[in-house]
Amino acid sequence: MKVGRFTAVLAACGYGFLLSPLLLVCLLSFSADDYLTFPPSGWSLRWFGALVANGAMLQAARTSLLLASVVTLLALAAGLPAALAVARGWVPGAVAALLSAPLLLPTLVLGLALLMALQPLALVATWPGLALAHIVVVLPFVVRIMTTALSALPAELEAAAATLGASPLRVFWRVTLPLAAPGAIAAATLAFLVSFDEVVISLFLVGPRLTTLSVALFRYTESRTDPLVAALAVALIAVTVVVVLTVDRLVGFTRTIGRT
């Protein structure tokens, strides 16, 4: 019993240490000061109002939402067949390792490599180039989660459908895909969040007319130190928490990720 209490105290201290920066950001977002100072001299919602009135940030947010949505759909379309091939053993194990290769490279190196590859094709600062770069980043996550989800499916159900005369394509659409839907939703959620939050690779590929929210936030902090940054961070944290908790409630996001 004492060991259990000691472990609980250690866990609470660890969570407190990890979450303390978020608490500080939340407090600063309600500051009435013109600069980031702690503790604030007063409390106000002025910076949330300033955030809503900031047209550049809102435009960048719309760009990130659209980009993340497109990237998520394309990553699922490409990652699902790849994950199925890996889960069923239709491809060598080296292929599965190759699909995870982008995760092994520093994002700075990957961003520079993508810039050098896309520049001759005139794809820098364009929607196709930015979407392609984000797909490279999120595809390994989709393949990893979907491989786990597909590997956990009972093979007997697919075999039974095949013995009843269903074609391989019909088996996939009527049996495999519905059973793997929770994993697909979890993979789509993670892909969307990773793409929406990507900043390092985006810095190499955005332009003056095409900027994501993460890049706009990064550039804003280079010249200003007001609490608008904290207000935006709190808004993003709130949206992320709501999305993750909702998906976890519906399909077991935490359990799906934990098995990978």
C-alpha positions as CSV (number, residue, x, y, z in Angstrom):
1,M,0.0,0.0,0.0
2,K,2.8,2.4,0.9
3,V,4.6,1.5,-2.4
4,G,1.4,2.3,-4.3
5,R,1.0,5.7,-2.6
6,F,4.6,6.5,-3.2
7,T,4.2,5.6,-6.9
8,A,1.1,7.8,-7.1
9,V,2.9,10.7,-5.6
10,L,5.8,10.3,-8.0
11,A,3.4,10.1,-10.9
12,A,1.6,13.2,-9.7
13,C,4.9,15.1,-9.4
14,G,5.9,14.0,-12.9
15,Y,2.6,15.1,-14.4
16,G,2.8,18.4,-12.5
17,F,6.3,19.0,-13.8
18,L,5.2,18.3,-17.4
19,L,2.0,20.3,-17.2
20,S,3.4,23.3,-15.3
21,P,4.5,25.2,-18.5
22,L,0.9,24.8,-19.9
23,L,-0.4,26.3,-16.7
24,L,2.0,29.2,-17.0
25,V,0.9,29.8,-20.6
26,C,-2.8,29.7,-19.6
27,L,-2.2,32.4,-16.9
28,L,-0.3,34.6,-19.3
29,S,-3.1,34.4,-21.9
30,F,-5.3,36.3,-19.5
31,S,-2.8,39.0,-18.8
32,A,-3.7,42.7,-19.2
33,D,-0.1,43.7,-19.8
34,D,1.4,44.7,-23.1
35,Y,4.3,42.3,-22.8
36,L,4.9,38.8,-21.5
37,T,5.6,39.3,-17.8
38,F,4.9,37.0,-14.9
39,P,3.1,37.5,-12.7
40,P,0.7,39.7,-14.7
41,S,-0.2,43.1,-13.2
42,G,-3.9,42.5,-14.1
43,W,-6.3,40.1,-15.8
44,S,-8.1,40.6,-19.1
45,L,-9.5,38.9,-22.2
46,R,-8.1,41.6,-24.5
47,W,-5.6,39.3,-26.1
48,F,-8.2,36.8,-27.1
49,G,-10.1,39.7,-28.7
50,A,-6.9,40.7,-30.4
51,L,-6.4,37.2,-31.7
52,V,-9.9,37.2,-33.3
53,A,-9.2,40.6,-34.9
54,N,-5.8,39.5,-36.3
55,G,-6.5,38.8,-40.0
56,A,-3.1,37.4,-40.8
57,M,-3.4,34.8,-38.0
58,L,-6.9,33.8,-39.0
59,Q,-5.9,33.4,-42.7
60,A,-2.9,31.3,-41.6
61,A,-5.3,29.2,-39.4
62,R,-7.6,28.6,-42.4
63,T,-4.6,27.6,-44.5
64,S,-3.4,25.1,-41.9
65,L,-6.9,23.6,-41.4
66,L,-7.4,23.1,-45.2
67,L,-3.8,21.8,-45.6
68,A,-4.1,19.4,-42.7
69,S,-7.5,18.1,-44.0
70,V,-6.1,17.4,-47.5
71,V,-3.0,15.9,-46.1
72,T,-5.0,13.6,-43.8
73,L,-7.2,12.3,-46.7
74,L,-4.2,11.7,-49.0
75,A,-2.2,10.0,-46.2
76,L,-5.0,7.7,-45.5
77,A,-5.5,6.9,-49.1
78,A,-1.8,6.0,-49.5
79,G,-1.2,4.6,-46.0
80,L,-4.1,2.2,-45.8
81,P,-3.0,0.0,-48.8
82,A,0.6,0.1,-47.6
83,A,-0.4,-0.9,-44.0
84,L,-2.5,-3.7,-45.4
85,A,0.4,-5.0,-47.4
86,V,2.7,-4.9,-44.4
87,A,0.1,-6.4,-42.0
88,R,-0.6,-9.3,-44.4
89,G,3.1,-10.0,-45.1
90,W,2.8,-9.2,-48.8
91,V,6.0,-7.1,-48.8
92,P,9.4,-7.7,-47.2
93,G,10.0,-6.3,-43.7
94,A,12.5,-3.8,-45.2
95,V,9.6,-2.0,-46.9
96,A,7.9,-1.4,-43.5
97,A,11.2,0.0,-42.2
98,L,11.5,2.2,-45.3
99,L,8.1,3.6,-44.7
100,S,9.2,4.7,-41.2
101,A,12.4,6.3,-42.4
102,P,11.2,9.9,-42.2
103,L,10.7,9.5,-38.5
104,L,14.4,8.7,-38.1
105,L,15.7,11.9,-39.7
106,P,15.8,15.2,-38.0
107,T,13.1,17.5,-39.3
108,L,15.7,20.1,-40.1
109,V,17.5,17.7,-42.4
110,L,14.2,16.5,-43.9
111,G,13.1,20.0,-44.5
112,L,16.3,20.9,-46.3
113,A,16.1,17.8,-48.4
114,L,12.5,18.5,-49.4
115,L,13.4,22.1,-50.3
116,M,16.2,20.8,-52.6
117,A,14.0,18.3,-54.2
118,L,11.0,20.5,-54.7
119,Q,12.8,23.7,-55.8
120,P,13.7,22.4,-59.3
121,L,10.1,21.4,-59.8
122,A,8.8,24.9,-58.9
123,L,6.8,23.4,-56.0
124,V,8.1,25.6,-53.3
125,A,5.5,28.0,-51.7
126,T,2.7,26.1,-53.5
127,W,-0.1,24.0,-52.2
128,P,1.0,20.8,-53.9
129,G,4.6,21.1,-52.6
130,L,3.5,21.9,-49.0
131,A,1.0,19.0,-49.1
132,L,3.6,16.6,-50.4
133,A,6.0,17.6,-47.7
134,H,3.5,17.1,-45.0
135,I,2.5,13.7,-46.4
136,V,6.1,12.6,-46.1
137,V,5.9,13.5,-42.4
138,V,2.5,12.1,-41.4
139,L,2.5,8.9,-43.6
140,P,4.7,6.9,-41.2
141,F,2.2,7.6,-38.4
142,V,-0.7,6.4,-40.5
143,V,1.0,3.3,-41.7
144,R,2.2,2.4,-38.1
145,I,-1.3,2.8,-36.6
146,M,-3.2,1.1,-39.5
147,T,-0.7,-1.8,-39.5
148,T,-1.5,-2.4,-35.8
149,A,-5.2,-2.1,-36.4
150,L,-5.2,-4.5,-39.4
151,S,-2.9,-7.0,-37.7
152,A,-5.4,-7.3,-34.8
153,L,-8.3,-8.3,-37.1
154,P,-9.4,-11.9,-37.0
155,A,-8.2,-13.5,-40.3
156,E,-11.1,-16.0,-40.0
157,L,-13.6,-13.3,-40.9
158,E,-12.0,-12.4,-44.1
159,A,-11.5,-16.1,-45.0
160,A,-15.2,-16.8,-44.2
161,A,-16.3,-14.0,-46.5
162,A,-14.0,-15.3,-49.3
163,T,-15.3,-18.8,-49.0
164,L,-18.8,-17.5,-49.4
165,G,-17.9,-16.1,-52.8
166,A,-16.9,-12.5,-52.0
167,S,-14.1,-11.1,-54.2
168,P,-11.0,-9.7,-52.6
169,L,-12.1,-6.2,-53.2
170,R,-15.6,-6.9,-51.7
171,V,-13.9,-8.6,-48.7
172,F,-11.9,-5.4,-48.1
173,W,-14.8,-3.0,-48.4
174,R,-17.4,-5.1,-46.5
175,V,-15.2,-6.8,-43.9
176,T,-11.7,-5.4,-43.5
177,L,-12.4,-1.7,-43.7
178,P,-15.4,-1.6,-41.3
179,L,-13.5,-3.5,-38.7
180,A,-10.4,-1.3,-39.1
181,A,-12.4,1.9,-39.0
182,P,-11.5,2.8,-35.3
183,G,-7.8,2.5,-36.3
184,A,-8.4,4.7,-39.4
185,I,-10.1,7.4,-37.3
186,A,-7.3,7.4,-34.8
187,A,-4.7,7.5,-37.6
188,A,-6.6,10.4,-39.3
189,T,-6.7,12.3,-36.0
190,L,-3.0,12.0,-35.4
191,A,-2.2,12.8,-39.0
192,F,-4.3,15.9,-38.8
193,L,-2.7,17.1,-35.6
194,V,0.8,16.4,-36.8
195,S,0.3,18.2,-40.1
196,F,-1.5,21.2,-38.4
197,D,1.4,21.5,-35.9
198,E,4.3,21.1,-38.3
199,V,6.6,24.1,-38.3
200,V,10.2,23.2,-39.2
201,I,9.6,21.6,-42.6
202,S,6.9,24.3,-43.3
203,L,9.5,27.0,-42.7
204,F,11.5,25.8,-45.7
205,L,8.5,25.6,-48.1
206,V,6.1,28.4,-47.3
207,G,6.0,31.8,-49.0
208,P,4.6,35.3,-48.5
209,R,1.2,34.3,-49.9
210,L,1.1,30.8,-48.4
211,T,1.8,30.6,-44.7
212,T,0.7,28.1,-42.1
213,L,-0.4,29.0,-38.6
214,S,2.7,27.4,-37.0
215,V,5.0,29.5,-39.2
216,A,2.9,32.6,-38.7
217,L,3.2,32.1,-34.9
218,F,6.9,31.5,-35.2
219,R,7.5,34.7,-37.2
220,Y,5.2,36.7,-34.8
221,T,7.3,35.8,-31.8
222,E,10.5,37.0,-33.6
223,S,9.3,40.6,-33.5
224,R,6.8,40.7,-30.7
225,T,6.5,39.5,-27.1
226,D,2.9,40.2,-26.2
227,P,0.4,37.7,-24.7
228,L,-1.4,37.1,-28.0
229,V,1.0,34.2,-28.5
230,A,-0.2,32.7,-25.2
231,A,-3.8,33.3,-26.1
232,L,-3.3,31.4,-29.4
233,A,-1.5,28.6,-27.6
234,V,-4.4,28.2,-25.2
235,A,-6.9,28.1,-28.0
236,L,-4.9,25.4,-29.8
237,I,-4.4,23.4,-26.7
238,A,-8.2,23.5,-26.0
239,V,-9.0,22.4,-29.5
240,T,-6.5,19.6,-29.4
241,V,-7.7,18.3,-26.1
242,V,-11.3,18.3,-27.2
243,V,-10.5,16.4,-30.4
244,V,-8.3,13.8,-28.7
245,L,-10.8,13.2,-25.9
246,T,-13.7,13.0,-28.3
247,V,-11.9,10.5,-30.6
248,D,-10.7,8.5,-27.6
249,R,-14.3,8.4,-26.3
250,L,-15.6,7.1,-29.6
251,V,-12.9,4.7,-30.8
252,G,-10.3,4.3,-28.1
253,F,-7.6,6.6,-29.5
254,T,-5.3,6.1,-26.4
255,R,-5.6,2.3,-26.6
256,T,-5.0,2.3,-30.4
257,I,-1.9,4.5,-30.1
258,G,-0.6,2.5,-27.1
259,R,-0.5,-0.7,-29.0
260,T,1.8,0.6,-31.7
